[in-house]
Amino acid sequence: MTEPTQKKLTGLDFKTAGPAIALLLLCLVGFLLNPAFLSEGNITNLLTRSAFIGIIAVGATFVITAGGIDLSVGSMAAVIAGVMIIVMNSAVGTFGTGVTTVLIGCGCSIILGLGAGLINGLLTTKGKIEAFIVTLGTMGIFRSQVTYFADGGTLSLNYDIRGVYRPVYYDSFAGLPIPVWVFIVVAICGWLLLNRTAFGRYCTAIGSNESVAKYSAIKVDRVKTLTYVIQGLCVSLATIIYVPRLGSASSSTGVLWELEAIAAVIIGGTVLKGGYGRIGGTIMGALILTTIGNILNFTDMISNYLNGTMQGLIIIIAVWLQRGDWGRKHKDT
């Protein structure tokens, strides 16, 4: 058996299937700790919770593949949720408490997400500021804005509107919760865009070597800006299906979502330095993170308050595994 064949059988397949194998092992651990882990109610809850982070992580896959980073997604979700609630409550007097008001709020979310993503992208590309600094700054700006709008408290959605909006989170279709269906659609669109279009190839090329991409006549600034716009769109979609869950927004909304999104992307095999992205792996990564949190709720071995600690450790370990030849092999794929 030749070395390339051995690599294909023992290396490439394992790296591709690694996140799925890890997820299966986690499910086994969860079941052994508590058989209720595999109950219909728990699995439904797990999938629904994964949808929020998964949708945001799909957008993050494009940003990271192109060599960027976005630390503002959690704060962006919080301010979008807050403005959505303000707009819908204000629209009650004109449009009533029906579907029209909900659609106005959803439209507002899309516009805000696209706008916030565009701002991050332009500051990074046209402003020539490091993405880390830009999104760290907007993270603080967005978080302070929702705190200001809520006057340090909580913004609550009109009770009657919440009754109309509630099915977006709590209803199911063909046995799956609506948020899961949204996640599936976003994941499919993301996979097609990254793997079957010139835009996806450009993202990979820019992440691999931005200078070479420029010499190859790729419009680097435009492509990188669009990755942040896609990220903003994904955040807005996640927020649309998240708001009816609690019917409120505050300064604590979306806390650590950026950590979870980045962790999901890295766990899934996307290289943090850019140049290689996997939407399928990102989906597995989101499910793995949610499963870990779910398992912590079923056991007293580790406090569920340490969920953020676990996620941080996962990111460090995943990046460590990508260093050296690991990352280069992926970029050469």
N, C-alpha and C positions, 0 to 999 in steps of 0.2 A: 504494500500500500504506500503510495507516494505521500510526501510531506503535505502538499496542498490538500490531498484527500483527507489525510488525518486531521488537518486543521479544520476542514469543513465539517467533519464528523464530530470532533471533540471540542472545537473552539467556537466556530461561528454559530452553530446550532444552539450551543449552550448559552452563548451571550444573548442571542435573540430570544430564547425561551426562558432565560433566567428569571425575569420578573414574574412570569406566569407560574414558574415552579415555586418561587418564593411565596406567591399568593396562595397557592394550594397548600403549602406547608403551614402557613399562618392559619388557614381555615381549619386544618387538622388540629393544630394547637388549640384554637378557639373551641372546637368541638370537644376535645379531651378535657379542657378546663371546665366547660359547661355545655352540655348538650343543647341548651336553649340557644346557643350561638347560631345553629342552623335552622332555627324556627322561621316560619314565613315572615312573621312580623319583624324579626331582627334583620333578616336579609333585605327586606324591603327598606327598612330604615337605613341600613348600611349603603345600599345602592343610591338612595335618595341623597344622603349626605355626601357621597362621592361625586354626585353630579355637579355640585357647586364648584368644588375644587377642580374637578376634572375639566369642566368647561373653561375655567380660567387658565388651567395648565396647558390646554391645547393652544391658546394664544401665546402663552409663555414659551412654548416649544419653538414657535417661529422667531420670537425675539432672541432666544438663546442660540438657536441654530445660526442666526445671522451675526452672532458675536456680541449681542447686547444683553441687558438685564433690566428688569422692571421691579423695583421694590415698592411701588406705589399702589399695587392692585387692591390690597385690602382697604386702604384709605379711600381709594377711588370708589370702591363698592359702597363704602359708608356714606360718602357725600352724595352719590347718585341715589341711593336709597332715601336719604333725607330729602333731597330735592323732589324726588318722585312723590313722596308723601305730601309735601307742601303743595305741589302742583295739583294733585288729585283732590286734596281737601279744599283748595281754592276753587276748583272746577265744579264742585258740588252745586254751588248756587246757580250756575249757568246750565250745566248739563245733567244735573241730578246725580243719583247714586247708581247709575247703570253701567253697562259695558263701555259706553263712550268715554266715560271718565277714566276707566281703567286703561283703555287704549291710549288716551292722552298721556297718562303716566308712563306707559310702556314706550311710547314714542319719545318722550322726554328722556328716558333712560338711554335709548339708542343714541340720540343726539349728544348727550353728555359723555357717553362712553367714547364715541368717535372723536369728539372734540378733545377730551382729556388725552387720548392716545396720540392724536395729532400734535398736541402741545409737547408731549414727551418726545415724540419723534423729531420734531423740528428743532427743539432745543439741543437734542443730541447731534443731529446731522448738520443743520445750518448754523447752530450756535457753537458747534465744535466743543461741546462740554461732554465730559465722560458720562455715560449712561448711568453709572452708579450714583454720581453726584446729582444729576438731574432728577432721577426718580426718588432719591433720598429726600431732595428738597420738596418735590411735589407730594411725597408721602406726608410730610409735615403740614403742607398747605391744605391738602384735602381733609386731613384729620381735624385740623383746627376749624375748617369751614363748617363741618357737620356739627362740631361742638358749639360753634357760634349760632348756627341756625336753631339748634335745640336749646340754646341758652344754658348750656351745661347739663341739661337733662335729657329727656327722651321725646322724640317726635312720634306721635301716634296717628295711625291711619283712621279715618272716619269709620265707625263701626259698621255702618250699612255698606260702605264700599268694600270693606274687608270681607263681608259676606259674599259679595259678588266675585271678588278677586281670589278668595280662598281656594276654589277648586284647582287653580293653576299649580298649587303645591300639593294639595291633599288628594286630588282625584287621580284615577288610573285609567289607562287605555290598554286593552288586550293584556291585562294582568300586570302591566308595568306602570309605576308612577309617572306622571307627566314630566317631572324634572329629568327622569332617566331617559325618556324619549328625546328630550331636548339635547341631552348629553350625547346620545347616539348620533343624532343628526349633525351636531357640531363636530364630533369626532370623525365622521365619514367625510364631511366637507373639508376638514383640516387635513385628513390623510390624502385626499385627492389633490388638494392644493399644493401640499408639500412634495408629493411623490409623482404627480402626473401633469405638472405644469412647469412652464419656464420660470415662473416666480419662485417655486420651490427650489429649483436648481440654482437660481440666483442667490437665494438665502444661504444655501450650502456653500456656494463658491465664495461669497462674501465672508462667511464665518471661517472658512479655511484660510483664505489669504485675501484681505481687502484690496491690497495694492495690485495683485494680479487680476482681481475682478475688475478694477478700474481700467486696466490696460486691455481687458477683454470687452470693452465697450458696454459693460453693465452699469446702469445708472444706480450706483451704490446708495446715494443719499435717498433717492426715491424708494428703493426697495426696503431700506432699513426703516424709513419713516412709516411705510405701509405695515411693517411688522408690528410697530407700536399701535397703529390704528386697529389692526386685527386684535391685538391684545385688549384694547379699550372696548371693542365690540363684544368680545367674549366676556369681559367683566360686566358689561351692561346686560347681557343675556342672563348671566348667573344672578345678577341682582333682581331682574324681573321675576325669576322663579323663587327668589329668596324672601322678598318683601312680604308676600302673603303668609309666610311661615309664622312670623311674630307680629306682623302688622305694625312694626315700629322700627326706628333707627336712632342710634346714639353714637357717642364717641367710641364705644366698645364694639360696634358692628364691624365685622371683617378683620378683627385683630388676628394676626398671624396667618392670614390667608396668603400673603406673599411668600412666607416661609413654606407653607404647605404646597403651593403651586410650584415653586422652584424645586422642592424636594421631589415632587411627583415626576417632574421632567427629568431630573438627574437620575433618579432610581430607574426610570424607564430606559436609560441608555443614551440619552442626548448628552453630548459632550459640552461641559460648562463653558469651555473656551470657544465654542462654536465650530461649525463645519460639518456637523452630523446631527441629525434629528430623527426621532422615531415617535410618531403619533401613537402607534399601537403600544409602545412601551410607556408612554405618558399615561395612557388609560390604565394600564396595569399599575403604574406608580400611584395614581390617585386611589385606586382600590386598595392597594397595600397600606397606604397611610391611614385610610379610614378604618381598615380592618384592625390595624394596630391599636388605634384609639378605642375601637369597639371592644377589643379583647381586654384592654385595661379596665374597661367598665365592668367586665365579668370576673375580674380577679382582684384580690387584695394584695398581691405580691408587689405590685408597683402602683403608686397612686396615679389616678387619671389626671391629677394636676401636673404630672410630669410629662404629659403628652408632648408639650413643646420641647422638652429636653430630648425625648426620643427622636423627634423629627430633626432636631439640630444634629444629633449624633448620626442619624441616617445620612444627612447631607454630607457631613465630614467624611464618613466612611465611603460613600458613593464617589465623591470627588477623588479621594485617595486611590480608589481602585481604578480610576480613569487616568491617573497620571502615567507618564512615561510611555511605554509601548502600547498600553491599553488605548489611550487616546489617539495615538498615531495610527494604530490599526483601524480604528473606526473611521478616521479621516480618509484613509486610503481605500475604504470599501467602496 
